[in-house]
Structures are given as C-alpha cells and as structure tokens.
C-alpha cells in the first residue's frame, strides 16, 4: 500500500499541470458525449479561432503567458513600480486573464451571431409576406423550374469551359430542384409554415439565406436520425453550392458520414472536391458512388460515376483514362436509352480529342452530341455544342465554319436569355 501511495505522490505534481488537466478534461468529455460529437465540437471551436476578436485574445494570452514563463525561469527580471509604473505592472500581472476574457467575449459574440442567423425574425417573415402570398399558391413544377433558373443564372461560367462542367451543372440543377420541391412541401423540415413560405418566396428572388438557415437548423436537430439529418445537409449543400463552396463542402462531408450508403451524397461531395482541386479525394468519392451503384444494382449510378471519373482524369491530363471512363458511361447510357447522358458523353469525348489535337475526331463527337440535342429539342445543349464546334473549327483554321457555329450558338443563347450569348459573341469578335 505504501508503494502505491508513493507512486501516486510522484504522479500527483503532474496532475496540476494545466496541459495535463486540459488533456484529462478532453478525455472525460469525449467519454461522456461521444467521439463524433467531441470531434464536431472541436472542429467548430477551431473554426472560431480565425475570428478577429478571438485571434486578438489568443495573441494577448500567448504573449503574457510567455512573459510569465520567462519570469518563472528567471530569464527576465520582475518589473518594479519605479521601472514601469503601477499600470504597467497590473497589465503584466493580469494580461493573461484579460486575453482569456477577450477570447471568451469573441466566442460569445460568434454564438450570438449564429443564434441570430438561425432564428428567423418576425420582421424577416413579414417582409416576405406580400411575395409569399403570390408564390406560395404556385407549387407547380414550372414555378420550381423558374426558381432554379433564377438561382443558377447567377453562376453561369465561361462558354469555353469543359463539357464536364456542364454535366456537373446539370446534376446540380437536379439537386436544386429536389431541394426546392422538398422546401415547398415542408416534409421533414423543422419550420413553421410561415417560415417555409418566407424561405420559398426569398428563393424566387434569388436569395438563399432563409432556406439555408432552415435546412441547417433541421440538420442540427435531426442528426440523431441519421438519414433525415443527411437529407437536410444535402439540401443545405445544394443551396450553399451557389455561393459558398466551403459551406457546401462541410454539409456534404457531414451528410456522407451520417448516411454513407447514399450515392447521391458521395456524388455531390465529389463535385465539390473536384471544384476546389482536391482531385484524389474526388476520385475516392466517385469510386464510392461506383461501388454503391454496383451494390444497389443501379446502372444510372454506375454511369454517373464513370462520367465523373472521366471528368477528373481529364482535368488531371490523363486523357487515356478519361476516354476509357467516358466510353464506359456512353455504353451504359446507350443500353439504358438515356439520350441526355449520351449527348453529354459525346460532348465530353469531343473535348478530350480537342485537347489531344485530334480535331477531326473532336468534330465527329461534337456533331453526334449536337444531333441528339436537336432530337431532344434542348436549346441549351445545342447552343453549347455549336459553341464547342466553333472552338474546334477556329483551332482547325476554318474561320467560316467557326463563324457559322458561333452565330448559331449566340442565337440560341439569346433566345434563352443566357449571359453566355455575350461570351460567345466575344469569341466571334476575336475571330473577325
């Protein structure tokens, strides 16, 4: 027994060390609340460390903490009142505490901002009542499509971008349509009807903040029910994708953690990872979609995975792999009779062969894509393919054909009211 007491006496001094105590507190908290919640809490705290007030407080704490350690080690002398005055002495003595208070104030301010952001005020709801009255009555797919168009038009990109970006945009349009439909029905969303109507009306005006707040609040309350929470996070990600890549990325990462068997969640995560250049992670996400598609015996999921893997490998410059995956996607889409997918695959192959410098083959594939788009009557797809053909003819040294294709592309984009018309016009102006 005396040996045990002696051993404890040797250990006891270490338990008064603040770093050891902090570590023990983290271990105990982790045991009580659970590993996942602890990690989520730590991630949230770390995100707050970049806030100005918190950062200032930390710098003050570190500065005065270092000062006190140097005093303890007798590396620097204690400042006397004659040397520095009463104010300086008090500041040095209590500076660490002041810094800690500033950090706590920063945390409190951010908590208040978050609470205010997630709680819809009566003024915000009232401000949308007039618009809501008209919009709430219209729950048709045409109205939802109009809202999707309003939101996506803000994010039109350069017409010369690769075709795979268009494919990702089409998939995001599907995600947005599902999200807005779910918001309209209110199923599974933790909100009053007034809040739902206000958020829906705001989306019609191109404003996503209210809807994002509702999905974020639902996700927070629903994480005990994994699938419901994951669905809310995917909806949050679809809206955040429009204006905040990082917010969308966080939502999709958490969604696949909660519901790892949902292929759509992994697919959306792959798009975001590809968008920020995290290509290895994007490949992993798309391979997960492929694996789930095989497990689910779902050829559409498999085809989507093949197409998106082709996109990433094309971005990497591995054109052989890109062609192989696009061909696999094309074969599945042909078997399924999915002409939209075939048109996208042909366009992707046209872009790869253009990059390779095989311009004749690029024209062949873009023309195949254009033919299908014409059969489907999809003006946007036709406009894109005419633009792609114009680019290839320009590179081929055939200005008359390039001009003809650019003019057709401009006419179609103009009919659609798309800002891409001006982009193609700039290409035509350069050609002339």
N, C-alpha and C positions, 0 to 999 in steps of 0.2 A: 504493500500500500504506500509506503514511504517513497518507493521508487516512482510510483505513478504520480504522487504529489510533486516530487522533484521534477519529473518530466513536464508536468503542467506548468510548474513555476518557470521553467525555461522557455516554454511556448508563450506564456501569458503576455510578456512585453510586446511580442509581435502583434498581438490582437488589438493593441492600442494604436497601431499604425493606421492612419486614415485610409491608405490604399488597400490594406488588408481588409479593413472594415467594409470599405466600398465593395470589394470583391465578394465578401460574405453576404452582404445585403443583396447583390445581384443574384447570387446562387439561391438564396432563400426565396426571393421574389419569383425567380424562374420556376422553382418547385411549386409555389402556391398558384401562380396564374397560368403556368404552362409555357412551354418553349416557344410556340408560334406567337403567342400574344406578347411575350417578352421581346422577341426579335422585332415585331411590328412596332412596339413602343420605342425601342432603341432607334429604329430607323426614323421614326417621327422626331425624336429628340435630336438626332444628328442633322436632320433637315433644318431644324431651327437654329443650328449653330452658325448659319450663314446670315441670319438676320442682324441688321446693324447694331441694335441695342444689345443683343446677346453677345455679339462679337466684341463690342467695346468692353462689356463687363468681364468677359473671359480674359481679354488682354490686361485689364487692370488687375484681375486676380492673379494671373501668371506673373505679372511684374512685381506685385507686392509679396506674392508667395516666394519668389526667388530672392527678394530682399531679405525676408525673414530667415530663409535657409542660410543665406550668406552670413547673417548675424549670428545664427546658432553655431556655424562653423568658425566664427571669429575671423572671417576673411576680411570683413569690413567693420569699422568701429561703430558703436552706438552714437547716434546724433544727439548732442546735448542741446538744451534750450538756448544756451548762449550762441551755439553754432547755427541753429536753424530756426529758432523761434517756436512758440507753442503750436501754431497752426501746422507747421511742417511736421512736428513730432506727432501730433494727433493724426495727421494724414498717413504718416508712415505706420503708425500703430494700428490704425483701423482701416487702412486702404483695402486690405484683402476682403474685409467684411463689406465695405462699400461696393467693391466689384461684384461680390456674390449677390448683393441686393439688386444691382443693375441687371445681372443675368436673370434673376427671378422676375424682375419687372418686365424684361424682354419676353420671357416665357408667358407671363400673364397677358401682355399686350397681344401676342400672337394667338393665345387661346381665345381672347375676346373677339379678335378679328374673325377667327374660324367660326365661333359661335354666331356672330353677326351674319357671316356669309351663308351659313347653313340654315339660318332661321329667316324665312320669308316674312318681311314686314307687311303690315296691313296696307301701307302706302304703296308698296310694290304691287300687291294684288289689285288694289283699287285702280292703279294707273293703267292696268291692262284690261279692266272690265269692259270698256267700250269695244276694243278689238276682239275680246273673247266672245262677246255676245254673237258676233257675226261668224267668227271662225269656229267656235265650239259646235255650232249647229251643222257644220260641214265636216263629216267624218269620212268622206269618200276617198277612194284611192287616188283620185285625180288631185284632190287637195293635198294629200300627203306627198304626192309626187312633186307638187308645186313647192312645198316647203323644202323638200330635199334639194330641188333645183336651186332655190334661193341660197341655201347653205353652201352647196358645192360650187356655185358660180364664183364665190369669193376666193376659191382656191384653184382656179384654172392655172395650168402651167404652160410653159413654152411649148409650141406645137412641134418643135424638133425633138422633144424628149422621146425616149424609147417607148415602143409599144407596150412593154410590160408595165409601165407606169399607168397606162390607160386601163389595163386589166385590173391592176390593184384599185384604181379609182372606181371601176365598175363594181368590184366586190365591196368597196366601202359604201357605195350608193345603196347596195342591198342591205348592208348593216344599218345604215341610217334609216332606211325605210322601215326595217323591223323595229328599230328603236322608237321611232316616232309613232308607229302603229301601237306599240306597247304603251307609250305615254298616253296616247289618245284613249285607249281602253282603260288605263289605270290599273290593270291587273298586276298584282304583286308589288305595287309601288306604295311606299309608306307616305301618303299625302292625302290632303283633303281634296274634294272636287274643285274647290276654288283655286287651290294651288296647281292642280293638274291643268285646269283651263288657262290659268295665267301663263304657265310654262309653255303650253301648246301655242298660245297666241304670240308669245315672245319669239318662239322658233319661226313662226310665219314672217316675222320681221328680221330674221337672221340673227337673233340674239339667243345664245345657248346657255347663259349663266343660270337661269332659273331651273331649266331642265337638268343641268349637270348637278345642281345642288340637291334636287330631289333624288336622283339616282345615287349620289354619294351618301345621302342620309339613309336611303334604303339599304345600301350595301353595308353600312356601319351596323345597322340594326339586324341585318339578315345573315351575318356571317356565321351564326350558329346553324343556320340552314344552308349548307354549302352550295347547293345548286341554285337556290334563289339568290344568294349573295353574289355568286359568279355571274348570273344573268344580269343583275343590276350593274356590276362592274363592267361587263361587256358593253352595256348600253352607255355607261359613263364614258368608256373608252372611245366609242363611236363618235360621240359629240366632242370629246376633248381632242380627238384626232384633227379636227378642223382648225384649232388654234393653239394647241399645246401638246407637242409630241411627248414631252416628259410626263405630263399628267396622264395621257393616254397609255403610255408605256407602263406606268405604275399600276394603272387599272387592269390592263391585260395580264400583267405578270401575276397580280393577286388573283385574277379570275382563273387562270390555269392551275394555280395552287389549290384553289377551292374545288374546281371541277376539272381534273386532269384528263377525263375521258371525252371532253367536248372538243371536237376537231376544229370547230369554228373559232374557238378561243385561241388555239395554237396558231391558226391561220392568220388571225388578226395580229397576234403578237409578232409573227414572222414579218408581216408588212412593216410594222413599226421598227423592228430591229434592222431590217433592210434599209429603211428610210434614214436611220442615223448612222449607217455604215458598219453596223455590227454583223458582218456577213456570216461569220462562223456560227453565231447564235441563231441567226435567221435560218441557216441550213438545218440546224438541230430542230428548230421549231417546225419547219416544213417536213422534215423526216418524221417527226412525231405525228403530223397530220397524215402522212403516208401510211404509217404503222396503224393508226386508228382506223383509217379508211379500209385497210385490209382486214382488221379485226371486225369492223362493222359490216364488211362485205358491201361497201358503198363506193361504186365506181366514180361518182361525181367528186367525192372527197379525194380519191386517188388521183383523178385527172387534175384537180386543183393543185394538189401537192406537186405533181410533175411539172405543171406550168410555172409554178412559183419557184421551184428549184432551178428550172431553166433560166428564170429571171435573174436569180442571184449569181449563177455561174456566168451568165452573160455580163453582168456588172463586173465580175471578177476578171473577165477577159478569157475565161476558159470556154472558148466557143464550141469546141467539140462536145463537151458535156452539155452545154446549153442546147445544142441541136438535138442531142440524144433525148433529153428530157422533153423538149418541145414535140418531138416526133412521137414519144410515148403518150403525151397528152392528146395530140391530134388523133392518134389511133383510137383512144378511148372515146373521145368526143364523136368520132365517126360512128363507132359502134352504138353509142347512145343516141345518135341522131341529133346531137346538140349543135346546131349550126352556129350559134353565137360563140361557143367555145372554139369551133373550127376556124371561124373568122379571126379570132384572137390569136390562135396558134399559127395560122398562116402569116399574120402580120408580124408576130414575133420572129418567125423564121426569116421573113423578109429583112428584118432589122439586123439579124445575125449575119446574113450573107452580104448585106450592105457594109457592115463593119469589116468583114473579111475581104471586101473588094470585089466579090463576085456579083457584079451589078446586074448581069442578065438574070441570074437566079433570084436576086432580090426583087426584080421587077415581076418575075413569074409568080412569086409567092404573094406580093402585094396585090397583084391583079386577081389572084384567087380569093384573097380576103375581100377585095372590093366587090367581086361578083356576088359573094354570099351576103354582104351588107346590103347590096342593091335588092337582092331577092327578099331580104327581111324588111326592107324599107327603112333601115336605120340610118338616118341622115348624118348623125354624128360620126358613126363608123365610116360612112362613105367619105365624109369630109376629112377624117384622119388619114384614110388610105390614099385619097388624092394628094394630100399633103406629103405623105411618105413617097409616093411615086414622083412628085415634083422634086423632092430632095434627091432621089436616085438619078433622075434624068439630068438634073443640074450637075451632079458629080460625073455623069457619063458624057457630059459635053453636048447635051441635046437641049438647047435653050427653048426651042419652040414647043417641044413636048412638056418641058418643065413649066413653061408659062401657061399652057393649056390646063395642066393639072392644078397648078396653084389657083388659077381663076375659078375652076370648079369648086375647089376647096373653100375659097373665100365666099362664093355664092351660097354654099350650103351652111357654112358657119354664120353668115349674115342672116339667113332665114331662121336659124336657131337663136339668134341674138347672143351668140357666143363671142367673148372677147378674143378668142383665137383667130377670128377673122382679121383683126388688126395685126396679129403676129405673122400670119401667112402673107398679108399684104406687104409687110416689111421685107419678107424673103423675095417676093415678086419685085419689089422696088430695087433690091440689090441686084437681082438678075438683069434688070433693064439698064 
